[in-house]
Amino acid sequence: IFYLTVVNSILCFGQETIIGASVHYGYQLPTGDFQSVYTNNSNIGLNFNIKLPSNITLGLEGQFLFGSNYKDLSLLGNMVTNGGFIIVADNQVEIPAVEGRGGNFFLEAGKIFSLNSKKKNNSGLHIKGGIGYIFYSAYVNADLKALTQLSGGYSDGYNKLESGLSINTFIGYTLYSKNKLINGSAGIQTIYASTKYAGTIDFSTGNETNKTSRSSLLIGPKINITLILKRFKKKDLKSDGYFYD
């Protein structure tokens, strides 16, 4: 009896398996090495997720990071004049804008803790974490046809591309409604990034690329909307062959 009670409490907490796909938006503040060169960024992405009857969750997520500004135009080297512009073909003037862009891909696992001890439902406090791969670089918003200095593969020497390990956490509230119409979550996401610069030569300085490991955090609110793809309602244990004294 004790064994069956334990199994029942572990496997049947939420009583339902839910398979879903989510879209999200987040706004993130950088700290650490990212903060020294990038401003705040936005984050949009997709997540394929499964919630088990025990309220354990598993997921695969991909994110696109964009919208930050690179603080220092010195990454373009001597192309930029003291006035902050570039002289391009036909002696025209181009004022460059440099944006931070990147991606983050990871696997995650977590658990939903019901806030109502009397009703073991599918919604509640959601704590999860994951591990994956992140990359981030500086993208020059300019007319690259006129800006011949960045034509061909030369732009790769100026983009400050860095990549490496990401560790992702999320703490918030997840809702799977009974009417199946409103499903999603809201909370705080933190991304820890341990990255190194790519390439061998930094074109802005002419020196070898600094390969020192860089540590950064991206933290901020995240909201996602979930589309339920499939729900499996767990049957009564007695009908599955369990017997009680």
C-alpha positions in Angstrom: 0.0 0.0 0.0 2.8 2.4 0.9 4.6 1.7 -2.4 1.5 2.3 -4.4 0.8 5.5 -2.5 4.3 6.8 -3.3 4.0 5.8 -7.0 0.7 7.5 -7.2 1.9 10.7 -5.7 5.0 10.8 -8.0 3.5 9.7 -11.3 0.0 11.2 -11.1 0.5 14.6 -9.6 -0.9 16.5 -12.6 -2.8 13.5 -14.0 -2.1 14.7 -17.5 0.6 14.6 -20.2 0.6 17.8 -22.3 2.6 18.3 -25.5 2.9 21.9 -26.7 4.7 24.4 -28.8 5.3 28.0 -27.5 6.4 31.3 -28.9 7.9 33.9 -26.5 9.2 37.4 -26.2 11.7 38.6 -23.6 13.6 41.8 -22.8 17.1 41.4 -21.4 19.6 43.4 -19.5 23.2 42.4 -20.1 25.8 42.2 -17.3 29.4 41.2 -17.2 31.4 41.3 -20.5 28.3 41.8 -22.6 27.4 45.0 -20.7 30.8 46.6 -21.5 30.0 46.7 -25.2 26.2 46.0 -25.7 23.0 47.7 -24.6 19.7 45.9 -23.6 18.3 43.5 -26.2 15.1 41.7 -27.1 14.7 37.9 -27.3 12.1 36.0 -29.4 11.9 32.3 -30.0 10.2 28.9 -30.2 10.0 26.1 -27.6 8.8 22.5 -28.1 7.8 21.2 -24.6 6.3 18.2 -22.8 4.6 18.2 -19.4 4.5 14.8 -17.8 1.8 13.6 -15.3 4.3 14.2 -12.5 4.4 17.9 -13.6 8.0 17.5 -14.7 8.6 19.4 -17.9 11.1 18.8 -20.7 11.8 21.2 -23.6 13.9 22.2 -26.6 14.2 25.9 -27.2 15.7 28.2 -29.9 16.1 32.0 -29.4 17.0 35.0 -31.6 18.6 37.8 -29.8 18.5 41.3 -31.4 18.0 45.0 -30.9 21.0 46.0 -28.8 23.5 48.6 -29.8 27.2 48.2 -29.9 28.6 51.0 -27.8 32.0 51.6 -29.4 32.4 52.2 -33.2 36.2 51.5 -32.8 35.4 47.9 -33.8 35.4 49.3 -37.4 39.0 50.4 -36.9 40.2 53.4 -39.0 37.2 53.2 -41.4 35.4 55.5 -39.0 36.4 59.2 -38.9 36.6 61.4 -35.8 33.1 62.6 -36.8 31.7 59.1 -36.4 31.0 58.5 -40.1 32.6 56.5 -43.0 33.5 57.8 -46.4 32.3 55.3 -48.9 32.3 55.0 -52.7 31.9 58.2 -54.7 32.9 60.2 -51.6 29.5 59.6 -50.1 29.1 59.6 -46.3 27.7 56.6 -44.4 26.8 56.8 -40.7 27.0 53.2 -39.4 24.7 51.7 -36.8 26.0 48.6 -35.2 23.5 46.2 -33.7 24.1 43.1 -31.5 22.5 40.0 -32.8 22.8 36.3 -31.9 21.2 33.0 -31.1 20.7 30.6 -28.1 19.8 27.0 -28.4 19.3 24.6 -25.4 17.7 21.6 -23.8 15.8 22.2 -20.5 14.1 20.3 -17.7 12.0 21.6 -14.8 8.9 21.1 -12.7 5.6 22.8 -12.0 4.6 23.1 -8.4 0.9 23.5 -7.8 0.1 26.5 -5.5 -3.0 24.8 -4.3 -2.2 21.8 -2.1 -5.8 20.5 -2.4 -6.0 20.6 -6.2 -3.1 18.9 -7.9 -3.5 20.6 -11.2 -1.3 21.3 -14.2 -0.5 25.0 -13.4 1.7 26.7 -10.8 5.2 27.9 -9.9 7.5 26.7 -12.7 11.2 26.3 -12.1 13.4 25.0 -14.9 16.9 25.1 -16.2 18.8 24.1 -19.3 22.2 23.9 -21.0 23.1 24.8 -24.6 25.0 26.9 -27.1 25.0 30.7 -27.6 26.6 33.0 -30.1 26.5 36.8 -30.4 28.1 39.3 -32.8 28.0 42.9 -34.0 26.0 43.5 -37.2 26.7 46.6 -39.2 23.5 48.3 -40.5 24.9 50.1 -43.6 24.9 49.9 -47.4 27.4 47.2 -47.8 27.5 47.7 -51.6 28.8 51.2 -51.0 30.9 50.2 -48.0 33.4 48.2 -50.0 35.7 47.9 -46.9 33.2 45.3 -45.6 32.5 43.5 -48.9 33.1 39.8 -49.4 34.3 38.1 -46.2 35.9 41.1 -44.7 32.9 41.8 -42.5 33.7 38.7 -40.6 36.9 40.2 -39.3 35.0 43.1 -37.7 31.9 41.4 -36.3 33.3 40.5 -32.9 31.6 37.1 -33.1 31.8 35.1 -29.9 30.2 31.8 -28.9 30.2 29.1 -26.3 28.3 27.5 -23.5 25.0 28.8 -22.2 23.2 27.9 -18.9 19.6 29.0 -18.8 17.1 29.3 -15.9 13.5 30.3 -15.7 11.4 31.1 -12.6 7.7 32.1 -13.1 4.1 30.9 -13.4 2.9 28.5 -16.0 -0.8 28.1 -16.8 -2.6 25.3 -18.6 -6.2 26.2 -18.5 -9.0 23.7 -18.3 -10.8 25.3 -21.3 -7.6 24.8 -23.3 -7.9 28.4 -24.7 -5.3 30.2 -22.5 -2.0 28.5 -22.0 1.4 30.0 -21.3 3.8 31.4 -18.8 5.4 34.6 -17.5 8.5 35.0 -15.3 12.2 35.9 -15.2 14.8 34.2 -17.5 18.5 34.3 -16.9 21.1 33.2 -19.4 24.7 32.7 -18.3 27.1 32.8 -21.3 30.8 31.6 -21.3 32.1 32.6 -24.7 35.3 33.2 -26.7 35.9 35.3 -29.7 36.0 33.5 -33.1 38.5 34.1 -35.9 42.3 34.6 -35.7 42.8 38.2 -36.6 40.9 41.3 -35.3 40.7 43.5 -38.4 40.0 46.7 -36.3 43.4 46.4 -34.6 45.4 44.1 -36.9 46.3 42.0 -33.9 45.5 38.4 -33.1 42.0 37.8 -31.7 41.9 37.7 -27.9 40.9 34.2 -26.9 40.3 34.9 -23.2 37.1 33.4 -22.0 34.3 36.0 -21.4 31.5 35.6 -18.8 28.2 37.4 -19.2 24.6 37.3 -18.0 21.4 38.3 -19.8 18.5 38.7 -17.4 14.9 39.9 -17.8 11.2 39.2 -18.1 9.9 36.6 -20.5 6.3 35.9 -21.6 5.3 33.0 -23.8 2.0 31.7 -25.3 1.6 28.0 -25.7 -0.4 26.1 -28.3 -1.5 22.7 -27.0 -0.7 20.0 -29.6 -1.9 17.0 -27.6 -3.3 16.1 -24.2 -3.3 12.7 -22.7 -5.6 12.3 -19.6 -4.3 9.6 -17.2 -6.8 6.9 -16.4 -7.9 5.9 -12.9 -5.1 3.7 -11.4 -7.6 1.0 -10.4 -8.5 0.5 -14.1 -4.8 0.1 -14.9 -4.4 -3.0 -12.7 -3.6 -1.6 -9.3 -5.3 -3.1 -6.3 -5.7 -1.8 -2.8 -6.3 -3.5 0.5 
